[in-house]
Amino acid sequence: MEYNTLTPDVRIAELKKQMSEILEISESDLEKVNMSDITEYDSMGKINVSLIIEELFEYEIDFDTLDSAEKFSDICNILVAKG
C-alpha cells in the first residue's frame, strides 16, 4: 500500500490499528493509557512501533523520542509536527 498518498488522519488511524495489534491492546485503551503501562511496549515493541512509523510516515523516529512519549497522542503530535 502507498501510505504516502494517504492523508495524515488516515495514517494516524492506521498507526493506531497496527500499534494496537502488535502491543496487544484495544485501540480505545491505546488512546487512554500511559505507554509505559503497556506490557508489550518494551524494547522490542518500540522497535516494531518505529518500523510502523517509518513505513507510514517515512520518518525515522528515535527511541529517545518514543521513550519521552507518555501517551499515544504524544506520538501522534510528534508525527503531525514532522509533516
N, C-alpha and C positions, 0 to 999 in steps of 0.2 A: 504494500500500500504506500502511496506517495503522501506522507504526512505533511510535507512542507506546503502542500496546496490547501491544507485544511485551516480553518480559522483558529485563532488561539483558544477560543472557548471549546471547540471540538477536540483540540489536542489535550486540553486540561481534562475534559471528560474521559478521554481515552487513557490518560495518565492515571486518573483515579481508578478506572476499571482495572487496568493492568497491575497497579500497585496493590489494590485490594486482593487480587488473585495471588500475587507472589507473597504478600505479607499475611495471607490467610485471615483477613478481617473484612467485615462488610464495608461497603462504600460509605454508608452513613456513619459508622463508627470511625472510619478513617478520618472523616471531617471533624470529629469531636475530640478524640483522644490525643494526648501528647505522643509524639513519635517515639520518645524514649520508653513509653509504656507498652509498645508493640513488641512482643517477644521475637517475632521474625525479623524485626528491623535491627539486626545485628550487622557485623561487618559484611557478611555475605548478602544480606538483604539490601544493604546500602550499595553494594556493587551492582546488584540487579536493578535497583531503582536508578542508579546513574546510567546504566545501559539503556533503560527505557527512555530516560530523559534525552539522552544523546540521539536515540532513534527518532523520537517525536519532535524534538526541538532543535536538533542539530547544534547542541550546546553541551560541552563537556563540563559538568558540574563537579567541583572537587569535594572531597569528603569533609573538609572543614566546614564548607557551606551546608552540606547535608547535616552535619552534627549540630550546627547552630540553629537549624530549623526546628522549632518546638512543635509546630503543627503542620498539617498538610497545606493549610492556607499560606504558611510562610514559604514553602517550596513553590507554590503557585505564584506568589508575589515576586519571588526572585526570577522566575521564568518569564513572567509578563514584563518585568523591568528590562530583561535582556532582549526582549523583542523577538 
